[in-house]
């Protein structure tokens, strides 16, 4: 399979100034709100450290907690299924639906189900799945992947949504007022909620102590999908587990503040079993997580999918999540997707400026900056890196080998800036010039200045 070229795909979004500016502005506003609410909590950094330690502890004792979790789930009347990979997850879902004659499903947001490719799989077997989350539904109608973990359609402008709804749902294309667009979506989804044979959603947290699952949303769509249909199916990655009910408060305090800069999500729903007359299933999924747990990059499993790393990332904000062409995008995506398919996602770890901001905002202290270097090392050792990178690295190795070589390179660079034709300096041979003006060359290098200024000393 062809490698995903995030740079090339991102260039298309960068060239679209209105979308790029709106995307950047909205995500940076979320980052600023996050900083504001964090600064109002004196113990914020202690909370991050504690959350990180709880996740480390849980992952270090995951087998024990999963056994307890399954026991509690069954005591609560929940049917428990274990899926080794995406294929098994999808087959289990299909078996459940076929045994119940399900044809129409409403689905709350779930990155895991996206990761497993569940919706297109079910469509091939004649089962209609309607996304209940507004952003996910917009992306479904537009036949696109989500572009953000928390805000799936954040790359779109209001006019884009108005035109899409007009085409797909028959609304007025000239009205891009958010309340109107929301009303169009509500009207459309109500008919599906009523007809749904089953409801689905993902899981934010599983609580080993109680056998409960917790779902956090701002629209309440997961609650409708979970409570109205006679059949409810949830999917959860094994890493979503936390030990006790008392641990939950810490993660709830961190999640929404990190994601959107809000004190709490509008709906924090607890499910400890099926409602009366309902059947509830939970599919607990591995899909490579156990392998990660035994690897040097195991801390990636601490991630609680808040999207804070995306909101702060200068690359993501300007290129959009679609440019990663993967279920997980942004900083967490570039250190997670290569573990699924190194051939396809070998270039993603290079979509990073090394600013370190992602690590600074992560509520559970996933060491994303360190993992970027880890994956670059893996890519090079596996021979999946680009030839151009190898040539550049070989050249820099020669330049940085000693001070003499570096001094000569500096002088050569200044000579080039002074003497090469402007047409050559701004040509395609110099990608920097596409979005930057070449600097005015100084009269001398810093080394020359230092030697002249302080040679007497």
C-alpha positions as CSV (number, residue, x, y, z in Angstrom):
1,X,0.0,0.0,0.0
2,X,1.2,3.5,-0.8
3,X,2.7,5.5,2.0
4,X,0.5,8.4,3.3
5,X,2.2,11.6,2.3
6,X,0.9,14.0,5.0
7,X,3.0,16.9,3.7
8,X,1.4,16.6,0.2
9,X,-2.1,16.2,1.5
10,X,-1.6,19.0,4.0
11,X,-0.4,21.4,1.3
12,X,-3.9,21.3,-0.3
13,X,-5.4,22.5,3.0
14,X,-2.7,25.1,3.5
15,X,-3.5,26.6,0.1
16,X,-7.1,27.0,1.0
17,X,-6.7,30.1,3.1
18,X,-10.3,30.6,4.5
19,X,-10.4,27.0,5.7
20,X,-6.9,27.0,7.1
21,X,-7.4,30.3,9.0
22,X,-10.7,29.2,10.5
23,X,-9.3,25.8,11.5
24,X,-6.2,27.3,13.1
25,X,-8.2,30.0,14.9
26,X,-10.8,27.5,16.3
27,X,-8.2,25.0,17.5
28,X,-6.0,27.7,19.1
29,X,-9.0,29.1,20.9
30,X,-9.6,25.7,22.4
31,X,-6.0,25.5,23.5
32,X,-6.3,29.0,25.1
33,X,-9.5,28.0,26.9
34,X,-7.6,24.9,28.1
35,X,-4.8,27.0,29.5
36,X,-7.3,29.4,31.2
37,X,-9.2,26.7,33.0
38,X,-6.0,24.9,34.0
39,X,-4.5,28.0,35.5
40,X,-7.6,28.4,37.7
41,X,-6.9,25.0,39.3
42,X,-3.8,25.2,41.6
43,X,-3.3,21.4,41.6
44,X,-3.6,21.0,37.9
45,X,0.0,19.6,37.4
46,X,-0.6,17.3,40.4
47,X,-3.7,16.0,38.7
48,X,-1.8,15.3,35.5
49,X,0.8,13.4,37.4
50,X,-1.7,11.4,39.4
51,X,-3.7,10.5,36.3
52,X,-0.5,9.4,34.6
53,X,0.4,7.2,37.6
54,X,-3.1,5.7,37.7
55,X,-2.9,4.8,34.0
56,X,0.6,3.3,34.5
57,X,-0.6,1.3,37.4
58,X,-3.7,0.0,35.6
59,X,-1.7,-0.9,32.5
60,X,0.9,-2.7,34.6
61,X,-1.9,-4.8,36.2
62,X,-4.2,-4.9,33.2
63,X,-4.9,-8.6,33.2
64,X,-6.0,-8.6,36.8
65,X,-8.3,-5.6,36.3
66,X,-9.8,-7.0,33.1
67,X,-10.8,-10.2,34.9
68,X,-12.5,-8.3,37.7
69,X,-14.2,-6.0,35.1
70,X,-15.6,-9.0,33.2
71,X,-16.9,-10.5,36.4
72,X,-18.7,-7.3,37.4
73,X,-20.1,-6.8,34.0
74,X,-21.7,-10.2,34.0
75,X,-23.1,-9.7,37.5
76,X,-24.7,-6.5,36.1
77,X,-26.4,-8.5,33.3
78,X,-24.1,-7.4,30.5
79,X,-23.1,-9.8,27.7
80,X,-19.3,-9.6,27.4
81,X,-17.3,-10.4,24.2
82,X,-13.5,-10.3,23.6
83,X,-12.1,-9.3,20.3
84,X,-8.5,-10.0,19.4
85,X,-8.5,-7.7,16.4
86,X,-10.7,-5.4,14.2
87,X,-11.9,-8.3,12.1
88,X,-13.1,-10.2,15.1
89,X,-14.8,-7.1,16.6
90,X,-16.7,-6.5,13.4
91,X,-17.7,-10.2,13.1
92,X,-19.0,-10.1,16.7
93,X,-21.1,-7.0,16.0
94,X,-22.5,-8.6,12.9
95,X,-23.4,-11.8,14.7
96,X,-25.2,-9.9,17.4
97,X,-27.2,-7.9,14.9
98,X,-28.0,-10.8,12.6
99,X,-29.2,-12.9,15.5
100,X,-31.6,-10.0,16.4
101,X,-32.7,-9.2,12.9
102,X,-31.1,-5.7,13.1
103,X,-31.3,-3.5,10.0
104,X,-31.1,0.1,11.3
105,X,-28.6,1.3,13.9
106,X,-27.9,4.7,15.5
107,X,-24.3,5.1,16.7
108,X,-22.7,7.5,19.2
109,X,-19.1,8.6,18.7
110,X,-16.5,5.8,18.8
111,X,-12.9,6.1,17.7
112,X,-12.5,2.4,18.2
113,X,-15.3,1.5,15.8
114,X,-13.7,3.9,13.3
115,X,-10.4,2.2,13.9
116,X,-12.0,-1.2,13.2
117,X,-13.7,0.0,10.0
118,X,-17.0,-1.2,11.4
119,X,-19.5,1.0,9.6
120,X,-18.4,0.1,6.0
121,X,-18.2,-3.5,7.1
122,X,-21.8,-3.5,8.3
123,X,-23.0,-1.6,5.2
124,X,-21.7,-4.5,3.1
125,X,-24.0,-6.8,5.1
126,X,-27.1,-4.6,4.6
127,X,-27.1,-2.9,8.0
128,X,-27.6,0.9,8.0
129,X,-25.6,2.8,10.6
130,X,-26.5,6.4,11.3
131,X,-23.9,8.5,13.1
132,X,-25.7,10.4,15.9
133,X,-22.9,12.8,16.8
134,X,-23.3,16.0,14.8
135,X,-19.7,16.2,13.6
136,X,-19.6,12.5,12.8
137,X,-22.9,12.7,10.9
138,X,-21.6,15.6,8.8
139,X,-18.5,13.6,7.9
140,X,-20.7,10.6,7.1
141,X,-22.9,12.6,4.8
142,X,-19.8,14.0,3.1
143,X,-18.2,10.5,2.8
144,X,-15.1,11.7,4.7
145,X,-13.2,10.4,7.7
146,X,-13.4,12.5,11.0
147,X,-10.7,15.2,11.0
148,X,-10.4,15.5,14.8
149,X,-10.9,13.1,17.7
150,X,-13.3,15.4,19.5
151,X,-14.5,17.8,16.8
152,X,-14.8,15.6,13.7
153,X,-15.9,18.3,11.3
154,X,-13.8,21.2,12.6
155,X,-12.1,21.7,9.3
156,X,-15.4,22.7,7.6
157,X,-16.9,26.2,7.4
158,X,-20.6,26.8,8.1
159,X,-21.2,27.3,4.4
160,X,-19.8,23.9,3.7
161,X,-22.3,22.3,6.1
162,X,-25.1,24.4,4.7
163,X,-24.4,23.2,1.2
164,X,-23.9,19.6,2.3
165,X,-27.2,19.6,4.2
166,X,-29.0,21.2,1.2
167,X,-27.7,18.4,-1.0
168,X,-28.3,15.5,1.3
169,X,-31.1,16.6,3.5
170,X,-33.0,19.1,1.4
171,X,-32.4,22.2,3.6
172,X,-31.9,25.8,2.5
173,X,-28.3,26.2,1.1
174,X,-28.3,29.9,1.8
175,X,-28.8,29.6,5.6
176,X,-25.6,28.7,7.4
177,X,-26.9,29.8,10.9
178,X,-25.8,27.1,13.4
179,X,-29.2,26.8,15.2
180,X,-30.9,26.3,11.8
181,X,-28.3,23.6,10.8
182,X,-28.7,21.9,14.1
183,X,-32.5,21.8,13.7
184,X,-32.0,20.2,10.2
185,X,-29.9,17.5,11.8
186,X,-32.3,16.9,14.7
187,X,-35.2,16.5,12.3
188,X,-33.3,14.1,10.1
189,X,-32.0,12.0,13.0
190,X,-35.3,11.7,14.9
191,X,-36.8,9.4,12.3
192,X,-33.7,7.1,12.6
193,X,-33.9,7.1,16.4
194,X,-37.5,5.9,16.2
195,X,-36.8,3.2,13.7
196,X,-33.5,2.0,15.1
197,X,-33.3,-1.7,16.0
198,X,-30.1,-1.2,18.0
199,X,-27.9,1.5,19.4
200,X,-24.1,1.7,19.7
201,X,-21.5,3.9,21.2
202,X,-17.9,3.9,22.3
203,X,-16.5,4.1,25.9
204,X,-14.5,6.8,27.6
205,X,-13.8,4.9,30.8
206,X,-14.4,1.3,32.0
207,X,-14.5,0.9,35.8
208,X,-13.1,-2.4,37.0
209,X,-14.5,-2.1,40.5
210,X,-18.2,-1.7,39.4
211,X,-18.3,-3.2,35.9
212,X,-19.6,0.2,34.7
213,X,-18.8,2.1,31.5
214,X,-18.8,5.9,31.3
215,X,-19.5,7.9,28.1
216,X,-18.8,11.6,27.9
217,X,-20.7,13.7,25.2
218,X,-21.8,17.3,24.7
219,X,-24.9,16.4,22.6
220,X,-26.6,13.5,24.4
221,X,-26.7,11.4,21.2
222,X,-25.0,8.5,22.9
223,X,-27.7,8.5,25.6
224,X,-30.4,8.3,23.0
225,X,-28.6,5.5,21.1
226,X,-28.1,3.6,24.4
227,X,-31.5,4.0,25.9
228,X,-34.2,4.0,23.2
229,X,-33.5,0.8,21.2
230,X,-34.1,-2.6,22.6
231,X,-30.5,-3.6,21.9
232,X,-27.4,-1.7,23.0
233,X,-23.9,-2.6,22.0
234,X,-20.8,-0.7,23.2
235,X,-17.1,-1.2,22.2
236,X,-14.1,-0.5,24.4
237,X,-10.4,-0.8,24.0
238,X,-8.7,-2.6,26.8
239,X,-6.7,0.5,27.7
240,X,-9.8,2.4,28.7
241,X,-9.9,0.7,32.0
242,X,-9.4,2.4,35.4
243,X,-9.4,0.6,38.7
244,X,-12.2,2.3,40.9
245,X,-15.2,4.6,40.8
246,X,-13.2,7.1,42.9
247,X,-10.6,7.3,40.2
248,X,-13.1,8.5,37.7
249,X,-13.6,12.0,39.2
250,X,-9.9,12.9,38.4
251,X,-10.2,11.9,34.7
252,X,-13.6,13.6,34.3
253,X,-12.0,16.8,35.6
254,X,-9.1,16.5,33.2
255,X,-10.9,15.3,30.1
256,X,-13.2,18.2,29.0
257,X,-10.9,20.9,30.3
258,X,-8.1,19.4,28.1
259,X,-10.3,18.8,25.1
260,X,-12.4,22.0,24.8
261,X,-11.5,24.1,27.8
262,X,-14.8,23.4,29.4
263,X,-15.3,22.5,33.1
264,X,-17.2,19.3,32.2
265,X,-19.0,17.7,29.3
266,X,-22.7,18.3,29.1
267,X,-23.4,14.6,29.6
268,X,-21.4,12.2,31.6
269,X,-23.4,9.0,31.4
270,X,-22.9,5.9,33.5
271,X,-24.1,2.5,32.3
272,X,-24.0,-0.4,34.8
273,X,-26.3,-2.7,32.9
274,X,-29.2,-2.8,30.5
275,X,-32.4,-0.9,31.2
276,X,-35.5,-3.0,31.9
277,X,-36.5,-5.0,28.8
278,X,-33.2,-4.2,27.1
279,X,-30.2,-6.4,26.1
280,X,-26.7,-4.9,26.5
281,X,-23.4,-6.1,25.1
282,X,-19.9,-4.9,25.6
283,X,-17.1,-5.8,23.2
284,X,-13.6,-5.5,24.8
285,X,-11.0,-5.1,22.0
286,X,-7.3,-5.7,21.8
287,X,-6.4,-4.9,18.2
288,X,-2.7,-4.5,18.8
289,X,-2.9,-3.0,22.3
290,X,-1.3,-6.0,24.0
291,X,1.6,-5.8,21.7
292,X,2.0,-2.1,22.5
293,X,1.9,-2.9,26.2
294,X,5.0,-5.1,25.8
295,X,6.9,-2.5,23.7
296,X,9.1,0.5,24.4
297,X,6.3,2.8,23.4
298,X,3.7,1.4,25.8
299,X,2.9,4.7,27.4
300,X,0.9,5.6,24.3
301,X,-1.8,3.5,25.8
302,X,-2.3,6.1,28.6
303,X,-4.1,8.4,26.0
304,X,-7.7,9.3,27.0
305,X,-8.5,10.7,23.5
306,X,-9.0,14.3,24.5
307,X,-7.4,15.8,21.4
308,X,-5.5,18.5,23.4
309,X,-2.3,17.6,21.5
310,X,-4.1,18.3,18.2
311,X,-5.4,21.7,19.4
312,X,-1.8,22.9,20.2
313,X,0.1,21.3,17.3
314,X,1.3,23.8,14.7
315,X,1.4,21.2,12.0
316,X,-2.1,19.8,12.7
317,X,-3.7,23.2,13.0
318,X,-2.6,24.3,9.6
319,X,-3.0,21.0,7.7
320,X,-6.2,19.5,9.2
321,X,-6.7,15.9,10.4
322,X,-7.7,14.7,6.9
323,X,-4.1,15.1,5.7
324,X,-3.1,12.2,8.0
325,X,-5.5,9.9,6.1
326,X,-5.8,7.7,9.3
327,X,-8.4,7.0,12.1
328,X,-6.0,8.7,14.5
329,X,-4.4,12.0,13.5
330,X,-2.2,14.8,14.8
331,X,0.5,14.2,17.4
332,X,-1.1,11.1,18.9
333,X,-1.7,9.7,15.4
334,X,1.9,10.0,14.3
335,X,3.0,7.9,17.2
336,X,0.1,5.5,17.1
337,X,-0.7,4.7,13.5
338,X,2.8,3.3,12.6
339,X,2.1,0.5,15.1
340,X,-0.9,-0.5,13.0
341,X,0.9,-0.3,9.6
342,X,4.5,0.8,9.4
343,X,4.6,0.6,5.6
344,X,1.6,2.9,5.2
345,X,2.3,5.4,8.0
346,X,6.1,5.5,7.9
347,X,6.2,9.2,7.0
348,X,3.8,10.4,9.7
349,X,6.5,10.7,12.5
350,X,8.2,13.3,10.4
351,X,5.1,15.6,10.5
352,X,6.4,17.3,13.6
353,X,8.3,20.5,14.4
354,X,9.6,19.2,17.8
355,X,8.1,22.1,19.6
356,X,7.1,19.8,22.5
357,X,3.8,21.4,23.1
358,X,1.8,18.2,22.7
359,X,3.7,16.7,25.7
360,X,3.1,19.8,27.7
361,X,-0.7,19.8,27.4
362,X,-1.4,16.0,27.6
363,X,-3.5,15.4,30.7
364,X,-2.0,12.0,31.3
365,X,1.6,12.9,30.3
366,X,1.9,10.6,27.2
367,X,5.5,11.4,26.2
368,X,4.6,12.1,22.6
369,X,7.8,14.1,21.8
370,X,10.0,11.2,22.9
371,X,7.8,8.7,20.9
372,X,8.2,10.7,17.7
373,X,12.0,10.1,17.9
374,X,11.3,6.4,18.8
375,X,9.3,5.9,15.7
376,X,11.7,7.8,13.4
377,X,14.4,5.4,14.7
378,X,12.1,2.4,13.9
379,X,11.4,3.8,10.4
380,X,15.1,4.2,9.6
381,X,16.1,0.8,10.9
382,X,13.3,-0.8,8.9
383,X,14.4,0.9,5.8
384,X,11.1,2.7,5.3
385,X,12.5,6.2,5.4
386,X,12.7,8.4,2.3
387,X,15.7,8.6,0.1
388,X,15.7,12.4,0.3
389,X,15.9,12.2,4.1
390,X,18.9,9.9,3.8
391,X,20.7,12.2,1.5
392,X,20.0,15.2,3.7
393,X,21.1,13.3,6.8
394,X,24.3,12.2,5.1
395,X,25.0,15.8,4.1
396,X,24.4,17.1,7.6
397,X,26.5,14.4,9.1
398,X,29.4,15.7,7.0
399,X,28.7,19.3,8.0
400,X,28.4,18.7,11.7
401,X,31.3,16.3,11.9
402,X,33.6,19.0,13.2
403,X,33.8,22.7,13.7
404,X,35.9,23.3,10.6
405,X,33.3,21.7,8.3
406,X,30.5,23.7,10.0
407,X,32.4,27.0,9.6
408,X,33.0,26.3,5.8
409,X,29.3,25.4,5.4
410,X,28.2,28.7,7.1
411,X,30.5,30.7,4.7
412,X,29.2,28.8,1.7
413,X,25.6,29.5,2.8
414,X,26.2,33.2,3.1
415,X,28.0,33.3,-0.3
416,X,25.0,31.6,-1.9
417,X,22.5,34.0,-0.4
418,X,24.6,36.9,-1.7
419,X,25.5,35.7,-5.2
420,X,23.0,33.2,-6.5
421,X,20.3,34.5,-8.8
422,X,17.0,35.3,-7.1
423,X,15.2,33.1,-9.6
424,X,17.2,30.2,-8.4
425,X,16.8,31.0,-4.7
426,X,13.0,31.1,-5.0
427,X,12.7,28.2,-7.4
428,X,11.3,24.7,-6.6
429,X,14.7,23.6,-5.6
430,X,14.2,25.7,-2.4
431,X,10.9,24.6,-0.8
432,X,11.5,27.1,2.0
433,X,10.8,29.9,-0.4
434,X,7.2,28.7,-1.0
435,X,6.0,30.3,2.2
436,X,9.0,32.3,3.4
437,X,11.2,35.2,2.3
438,X,14.9,34.3,2.2
439,X,16.8,36.1,5.0
440,X,19.0,39.1,4.3
441,X,22.5,37.7,4.5
442,X,24.6,39.2,7.3
443,X,28.0,40.7,6.6
444,X,29.8,37.9,8.5
445,X,29.0,34.6,10.3
446,X,28.7,34.6,14.1
447,X,32.0,32.8,14.3
448,X,33.7,35.6,12.3
449,X,32.0,38.2,14.4
450,X,33.1,36.5,17.7
451,X,36.7,36.1,16.5
452,X,36.9,39.8,15.5
453,X,35.2,41.1,18.6
454,X,37.0,39.1,21.2
455,X,40.2,38.1,19.5
456,X,42.2,40.4,21.7
457,X,40.9,38.6,24.8
